[in-house]
Amino acid sequence: MPRIGKARDGAEPTSAEQRRRQVRILDAATRLGSEHELARVQMTEVAKSAGVAIGTLYRYFPSKTHLFVAVLLHRLELGADRLPARKPDMSARDAITEVLIEMTRRFVDRPLLASAMLLSNSTAPATVVPDSEEVRRTFHRILFEKAGLDDPTEQDRNAVRLLSMMWSGLLVAYLNGAATLEETEADVRSSCELLLVHLTE
């Protein structure tokens, strides 16, 4: 399990150059996380690959957990526009189902990176790693937007909250070898059918 380190926020970039530097770090972590298990990804190698000083890396990301939660958030934000939108003849439930199936396929395409991101996010206290809460909000927002739910009800929010936790668990089971991709996708569909039955119209 990665060490979380100090209970402090990472620094936010205040200029375009600092933002570019932060993105280089996220891109470097993505590359290394795709090639090595999380325990073998070294912060010094991330800094070297990104072309920044190790102190700069730790200023933005105080621990490896902070870093890979930020990678998860970055990838969610970058990939949102390429996810399927709800078709006119499609229910909100079916729209969310198709989005989760597509996200599943994207995640398992880089299994080591997926494991690193999910492990980091699942062990990150929101009070220590604020991006973990932002991951949750972004994930829910993407599902609601793709389903065309501009004003989700409390029932919608509760259902999506439970669904997001189930989806993460199903991905972990696949990544750990406990299920095939076919079984995982079938379980995602079943989860949507059970939890989103009120969104079938």
N, C-alpha and C positions, 0 to 999 in steps of 0.2 A: 504494500500500500504506500503511495507517495506521501512524503511529509508535507504538511501544509505550511509549516513555518510560522512566521510572525502574523499576528492578528491585525493586519493593516491592509488598506486598499492599495492597489497599484496606482502609480501616477497616471493621470490622464494627459494625453498629448495636447499641447496648447498652440501648436503651429502646424502648418502643412508638412514641414520637414519631419517634425516629431511623429506625426501620424504615419508618414511613409516609413519611418524607422520602425514603428510599432507593427505595421503590416509586414515588413520584412521579417520580423521576429516570428509572427504568426505563420508566415509562409515556410520559414525554416523549420519550425516545430511541426508543421504539417508534413513536410518531407521526411524528417527524421522519425516522426511518429508512425509514418506509413511503412518504414523500413525496419524498425526495431520495436521490441516490446517496451512498454512504458518504463520499466525498471532500468532498461539499458539506454534510455535517452538521457544524455547528460546536458545539463544547462550550459556547461562550457562549450559543448559542441553546437548547441543551438545558437549561442552568441557568435561563435566563429562563423557558422554558416550564414548568419544574418548580417555579418560584417559590423557588429556592434561590440562595445566593451561589456564585460560580464556585469559591471555595475549598472550599466544602462538596462540590461535585461532584467535585473532584479528590481530596478526602480519601477518598471512597468508591471512586472510579474514577480511578486515576492517568493513564489514557490512554483514547483512543477505543476501542482494542482491548479493554482491560479492560471498558469499558462495554458493548460489543456482545456480548462473550462472556457477560457477566452477563445481558443481554437474552435471549440464546439459552437459558441455563439457566433463567431465570425463565419463559419461555414453555413449555419442556419440562415444568417442574413444574406449571404452571397447567393445561396441556392433557392431562396424563396420565389423569385420571379420565374424560375424555370419549372416550378411544380405545376401540375395540371390544375386548371380552374374548373369550377362547376359548370357543366353544360346545361342548356335550357331544360332538357328533359330529365335531369338528374336530381335526385333528392340530396339534401344536405348530408345525410348519413353516407350515401354512396360517394359523394365528393370527398369527404374526409377519409373514407376508406382508401380511395385511389391515391390520395396524397400520402397516406401512411405507407402504402405498398411501395410507392416510388421512393420515399425516404428510406425505407428498409433496404431496397436494392442499392441505393447510393452508399449507405453506411457499410453494408457487407462487402462492397467492392474494394474497400480498404480495411480489412478486418483488424489489423494491428492498431491503426489509427482510431477506429471505432471503439475498440476496447479501451484505449488510452483516454478518450474523451468521456466515455460513459463511466469508467471507474473514477476518474477525477471528479466528474459532476456528482456522482452518487455519494462521494465521501467529503464533499465540500460544504461546510456549514455556511448558510447564507450570511451570517453575521461576520464571517471571516473572508469569504469569497463572494462579494456582491454579484459578480457575473452569473453565479449559479441561479440566483433569483431572476436575473434578466433572461437566462436561457429558458426558464419556465414560462415567463411572460411572452417571450418571442415565439416559442413553440405553440402556445395556445393561440396567439394572435394569427399566426400563419394558418392554422386549421380553421379558425373562424372566418378569416378573409377568403380562403379558397372555397369555403362552403357557402359564401354569400351571407353569412350571419353578421349583419352590421350591428345588431343590438342583442347579443346573446343573453338569454335568461339565466337565472341562478341554476336552473336544472341543466342548461347547456354547459355552464361553466363547471359544475360538479362532474358531469359526465366526461368532459374533455380532460379534466384533472385526473380522474381515475384512468381514463384511456391512455393518457401519456405515461403514467406509471406502468401500466400493463405493457405498453409498447416497448418501453425501455427494458423491462424484464424479459420479454420475448427475444429481444435483440441479444441480450446477454446470454440467454440460453443457447441461441444459435452460435454465438461466438465461442462459447465454451464447449461446443460439440454435442450439446444435449438435444438438438433438433436440426433437421435439414432445412434448407431454405424453403422448400415446398411446404413443409409443416409449419414453419414460422409464418409464411404468408397466409396460410389457411387459418392459423390462430389469430392473426391480426384481423382478418375478415370476421371471424367469429366474435372477437371482442367488440368490434364496431357494431355488429348486429345486436349484441346483448345490451351494450351501454347506450347506443344511439337510436333505440327503437322509436323514440318520440320524434325523430328527425327524418321520417320516411316519406313525408309528403313533399 
